[in-house]
Amino acid sequence: MSEIDDIFVIGGGINGCGIARDAVGRGYSVRLAEMNDLASGTSSWSSKLIHGGLRYLEYYEFRLVRESLGEREVLLKMAPHIIWPMRFVLPHHSDMRPAWLLRLGLFLYDHIGKRKLLPGTSQVNLKTSVIGKPLKKIFSKGFEYSDCWVNDARLVVLNAKDAQDRGAKIETRSKVVYACREKDYWNITTEDVRTGDRKQHKARLIVNAAGPWVDKVLDETMSSNNAKNVRLVQGSHIVVPKLHDHDRAYIFQNSDNRIIFALPYENDYTLIGTTDHDFKGDPINAKITDSEVSYLCSAASEYFEKPIKIEDIVWSYSGVRPLYDDGATEAQEATRDYVLRVDGKGDEPKLVNVFGGKITTYRRLAESMLEKIEDLIGSRKDSWTADSSLPGGDFAVSDYDLLVSKLKAEFPFIEQSLAQRLIRSYGTKAWVLMDGAVKLEDMRHDFGGSLTEREVMYLIKHEWAETAEDIVWRRSKLGIRLSDQEIKELDNWLQQNQ
């Protein structure tokens, strides 16, 4: 008889990997199956923010905002290489929400969550500050507050890596095609999407964290018949050349009561988003629409002195968020909170489904999931992730520049910009990547955009990377700097060398 895992997790997005990490760290045996690459769904198409969700206050989502605000600094300390503080500027004029309402919202934002490292809200004179220079002259004052930026796909991969290092079995390109209850365990069939080979697994409990596919898993794998628990909402973003010289982000209020962000992106670009509209079909096919492009260009152009034109766009992306279906009329009003639901009668093995959620609260969602798991199959060890570090994040929040200098000093043949990028991506694990390199030639083949064979081999060995898409659009975000031909050459090299 094959071994019986305690927990089988379906889905390699942020929630699935966060749950697997927390569970294995408490002493459970864990296996995770992801049908594609890690973070290949919703988790890599976010707005890249660890934030409280200022606009959620308007919908009275106080518990969600409080939890999100509390998580900002927990996650910042956990992964200071891929998460860092960012100041957001909210311009104001008389046609918008009244200033007193914004002040009240920002006062709550400053005080209902735990905040020690991040500075609080301040008012800014947009007429005299460099922050106001890119904006239209009608904006004379604004408010500035704190949130954090995150490299979303790397957050997922590092949770999976830490889970694996602690004993979890992480299987990518492995689709769950069937699951049924047999006495006191689940019998689960997975299929390797590359070869078609199938494997049998057994587990005492299944966690369905399939994101936008959570209902599809229930329908096709669990035979639940037309499950409808999540509302699929498409969010799209555009990237244009850098619109300003400072390091602040902007949050813009629109006439339709929605907001968009204009965020510094990969040093040389500005990321603008997001949209919110209901989505039908397979989330893997989500693509930005012409109306979304027009909306984002128009909304940003209401604020920036220089209009944003369609021809300025250098890249765009779309993703589908699996929001819990709470019956909201508009997609933008649907709750961003999460719901965990246990399925199973009496003593039969249980299935716990994850509906909704947001990247900021993934760790708290995992803790809530573990409380349910403890009730269902017994407890092991205490909660532990609040004071932990993700791989490469074992350094102080303020020590990023120090690590860059140290890496550059030890490997003087690499460019300063590469040293900065390696610390931003890998933190202290940059020394593992660079181990044995004593001259530039030791980096081996250069694929462009500062991506070398040495880094590619590290990603294959340590981070489940298999294709050029895995490497340039998720692990490194370097796709925006590489030509189509360079990406094709990388894919050809991967096919020849794996």
N, C-alpha and C positions, 0 to 999 in steps of 0.2 A: 504494500500500500504506500502511495506517495505521501510525502509530508503534508501536514495540514497547517497552512499559515493562519495566524490569528486574524489578520486583516488583509483583504485584497482591495486595492484602490483602483478604480477605473478613472483615468484622466490624468494627464501630465501637465496641467496648467498650474497656476499659483496655488489654488486651493488643494488640489490633489497632492502636489509635492509638499506643501506646508503640513498637511495632515500626516503624510507618510513620515516626514521628518520628526514631528512631535511624537507620533506613536512609537516609532522604533527607539527614540530616545527614552521612552518610558518602559522599554523592555518587551514590547510586543514584537512578534515576527510579522514582517510586512512585505508585501509584493505590490508593485505598481505597474500597470500596463497603460501605455499611451499609444494610440493608433497611428500617430504621425511622429513628428519631432516634439520634444519638450517645448512648451510655450508657443506652439505653432498656431493656436487658436486665439481666443480673446486676449490672453495674457501678454502677447507681443504687439497688440494693436491699440494699446491704451494711450492716454495723454501723458504718460510717464510721470505721474504725480503721486506723492504720498501726501494726502491733504485731508483736512477735516471736512471739506465740502461746504463752503460758505453758503452756497445757494440752497442747501438742504434745510437750512434754518427756516426758510420761507414755507417749507412744507411740514414744519414742526417735527422734523426727524431728529429730535434732541438726543436720544440715546445713541443713534448712529453717529452723529457729529461728535458727541463726547468721547465715544470709543475711538473714533478716527483720530481726533486730536491727541488723545492719550498715546496712540500708537506711533505718532510721528517720530518722537525722540527715542522710543524703544527700538524702532527699526533703524533709525539713523545711527545709533550706537552699535547695532548689530552688524551693520554693513556700510561703514563710512566710505568705502571705496566706490560703491555703486549708488549710494544715496547721499545727497548733500543738501544743505539749506538753500532756499531760494526766496528772494523778496518779490512780492507781487504788488503791482501798482494798479489801483482801481480809480481811473479818472472819473470826474463827476461834473455834470452840468444840470441845469434846472429841469430838463425834460425827462430826467431819469428818476429812479427811486429817490425820495427826499434824503438829504444829507443826514438828518437826525436818525432815519431808519438804518442807514449804512453804519453810522457811529454805534448804534445799539447792537447791530449784528456783529460788528467787529469787536465790541466790548465783550459780548458773549463768547466770541471766537477766541479771544485772549484768555478768558477766565474759566470756561467750563471744562477745559481739558488741562492735563498736566503739561506745563511748559517751563523748562529750566534753561535749555540751551538756546532756544530760538528767541530772538527779540520780538517785542510786542508791536502793536499798531502805532503808526505815527501819521501825521498829516504832511503833505508835501505840496509845495508851491510849484506848479507845473510851468509857470511863466518864467521862473528864474532857474529852476533845476535842470540839469542835463537830461533828467528822466522825461521831461516834457518836450524836449526838442523834436523828437520824431512825430509828435502828435499835432493835430490841428489846433489852431490858436484859440478856438472857442473853449478849450479846456484850461482852466486857470488853477484849479485845485484838485487834489486827489488824496487817496489814502493808501498807505503802504503797510503790508502785513506779511507774515512768514508762513511758508509751507515748505515742502521738500520735493526735490526731483529724484526720480529713480530710473535706473536702467532696467526696465520691466522684465525683459526676457532673461537677463542675467540673474535677476532675483529668483526666477523660477529654477534655472539651472543650478544655482548654488544651493537652494533648498534640496533639490534632488541629489546633488553631490554629497551634501552633509548627511542626508538620509542613507545613501549608499555606504558612506564611510562608517556609519554606525550599524550597518548590517542589513539594511533594506535591499530588496532585489528590484532594480529599476529596469523595465523592459520597454524600450521604445520601438516604434514601428510594429507594435503588437496589439492587434484589435481583438477585443472581447466579442466573440460571435455567439456565445450561448452560455447561459448560467441557469442551473436548476438546483433546487434543494434536495438533499439526500440525507435523511435522518438528521444528524446534528451538524452538518456542514454543507457548504455550497460546492457543487461540481462545476467548474468553470473551464470553458474552451477558448483558447486564444489562437489567433492566426497571424503568422508573420506576413505582413503585407508585401514584403519583398519576394518571398519564396513560395508563399502559400502553405508552408508547413504549419501543422496544428499541434498544440500542446494541451495537456489536461492539468488543471490545478485544483487544489482543494483549499477552502478557507472557512473559518468559523463565522466570518462576517464580511459583507461587501460594503464599501463606500462608493457611491455613485457620484463622482465629482467631474462629470463629463462636460461641464460648462454648457455651451449652446446645444450640445447633443444629449443632455441629461434625459429629456423626454424620449428621444430616439432610442437610447439605451433601454429605457423602461419598455418601450413598445416592441423593439425588435429582439432584444436579448432576454428580457424578463417576461415577455408576452403580457404586458399590462393593458394592452388595447387602448390606443388613442389617448395617451397621457397628455395633459395640458397643464403644466405647472409653471412654465416660464414664458415670459414675454420677450421675444427676440427683438432687440433694438440695435439698429446699425448706427455706428459712429464713425465719421470719416475725418481725416486730417489732411492738410496740405503743407508742404515745406517749400519755402522760398529763400533766396539769398538773404543774409542777415540784414535786418531792418534798422538796427541801432547798435551803438558802440558800447553801451553799458551792459551790466550783467543782470538787470531786472527783467522780470516777466510782467506781462500786462493781463488783466482780466477786464473784459469789455462787456457792458450791459447792452443788450439789443432791444429794439422796439417791440419785439415779440416776447419780451420778458425772459428770453434765454440769455446765456452768457457764452462767450468763447474766450479762449486763452491765446495769447501770442507769446511763445516761450523760446528762450535761447536754446538752440539745438546743435549739438556736435560742433561747437565753436564758430562755425561759419554760416549758420543757417538760422531761420526762425520757423518754428512749428506753430501752425494755426489750426485750432479745432476746439470743440468737436461739434458734430451735428447729432441729432437725435430723431430717428424716425423708425417706425415699425418695419420689420424685415420678414419676408416670407422666403422659404426655400432652404437649401443647404448652406449653412454659414461659411463653408469653405469657398463658396462662390461670391462672397460679398465683394463688391467693387464700388468705388466712389462714383456717384452719378453726376451728370452735368448740372443738375439743380443744386446739389451739395457744393460743387465747386463754385458756382455763382453765389450761393449763400455765404460761403466763407470769405470769398474775395470782397463781396459787398459789405459784409459786417465789419471786416477789418478796415476797409476803406472809409468807413464812417468815422474812424478814429485817427488813422495815420495820415499825415500830410501828403505823403506820396501814395497814390492809389495802388492797391494790389491788383495786378492784372493776371489773367489766365496764363499768359505767356511767361510770367515770372516763375511759375510752379516748376520745381526741379524734381519733385517726387510727391506722391500721395499714397495714402493707405486707408483701408477700411477694415473694421472688425465688427463682430456682432456680440453684444453684451446680453447674457442670459439673466434678465431681471425677473425677480419673483413676480408673478402676475397677480397684482393686488387690485386689479380692476380700474386703475387710473385711466382717465379719458385720454390724456396726452402722453406720448412716450417720455417726454422730459419730466413728467410728474411721477412716473412709476418709481417705486421705492428702490433705493440702492442697498437696502438692508438684506440680510441673508436669512433663510429659513432652512432648518434641518429637520427632516421628517423620517421617522422610523417606520419601515414596513415589515410585517411579519406577525403571525399569530402565535400565542402561547409559547411553547418551547422551540418552535422551528427557528432555524438560523435567520438572522435579521439582515435587512438591507437598510442602509442609512443614506438618504438622498440629500444633496446639497443644491439648493435653489437660490440663485442670486448671489450677492456679495460684491465686494470691490477690493482692489489690490491692497489698499491701505489697511484693511481689517482682516487680511488673510490669516495672520497669526492668531488673532482672537477667535476667528471662526474655527481654526484648528483646535484651540483649547476647548471651545464649546462642543466640537465633535468628540473630543476625547472624553468629555464628561458623559456623553451618551454612550460611548463605547465602554467605559468603565461600568456603567449601569447594566450593560447588556452581556459582557463577557468577563467582567471582573477587573479590578484595578491592579496596577503593577507599581510603577514609581510615580512620584509627584510631578506636577508641571515644572518645566525647566527652561522654556525657550525665552522667557522675558529677559534673562541676563546672559544670553548666549551670544556667540559670534558666528556668522556665516563664514565659509571658507575664504580666507584672504582678508577678512574684516577684523582681525585681532590687533587693532591699533586704535589710538585715540582719535576722536572726530577731528581734532585740530592738527593732526600729524600728517595730513596728506602731502603738503609741500616738503616736509622732512623726508618722507619716504621717496618722493621723486628725486630729491637731491642725493639720497643714499644710493638709489638704483643707478643714477647717472654716474656717480663717482665710481661705483664698482664695475660698470660696463660703459666706459667713456666713449666707445665707438658707436653707440646708438644716439640718435638725434634727441634733443630735449623734448620735442613733441611726442616722440614715441615713448619716452620714459613716462611722460604724463599720461598717455593713453593706457599704457600697461598697468600703471598703478590704479587708474580709474576703473579698469576692467577686472584686474586680478588681485589688487591689493598686495598683501605679503606673498601671495602665490606667484607673483611675477618672478620671484627668485627661483621657484621651481621651473617655470617656463625657460628662464635664462640659464639654468644650471649647465655648466660646462662650456659656455660660450666665452671665448677670449678675444675674438676679433670679428669684424663685420661679416666675414665669409662664413662664420659659424651660424649665421641666421639663415643661410642657404637661400633657396630661390625666393625672389621678390615678386609677389603677385600684383603689386601696385597698392597705392593708398596706405603704405607702411605695413601691409600684411605680408608676413614672410612664412616660409615653409616651417620654420621652428614653431611659430604660433599655431599654424594649422595642425601640425602634429600634436601639439599640446591639447588642442580642442578635440581632436579625434580620440586621443588616449584618455582624457580626463572628463570630457563634457559631452559625450554621445554625438558629436558632430559627424555627419556623413556626407552631406551635400554642400555645394556652394551656397545655397539658400540658407542652410543652417548657420553657416559661418558668417556671411556678409550681412544678412538681414536680421539675425537674432543674436548670435554670440558677440558680434563686434560692431554692428551698425555701420560697417564700412561700405556697404553697397551703394550708398549715396555718393561716394567718392570714386567708385570704380566704373569703368565703361562696361557696356554689355559684352564686349569682346574679352575684357579682362576676367569678367565673371565666368564666361564660357570656358576660357582657358583654365581657370581654377577647377571648374567642374570636370574638365577632361583630365586634369592632373589627378584629381581625386579618384576617378574611375580607373586610372592606370596604376595607382599606388595604394589601393586598399585591398 
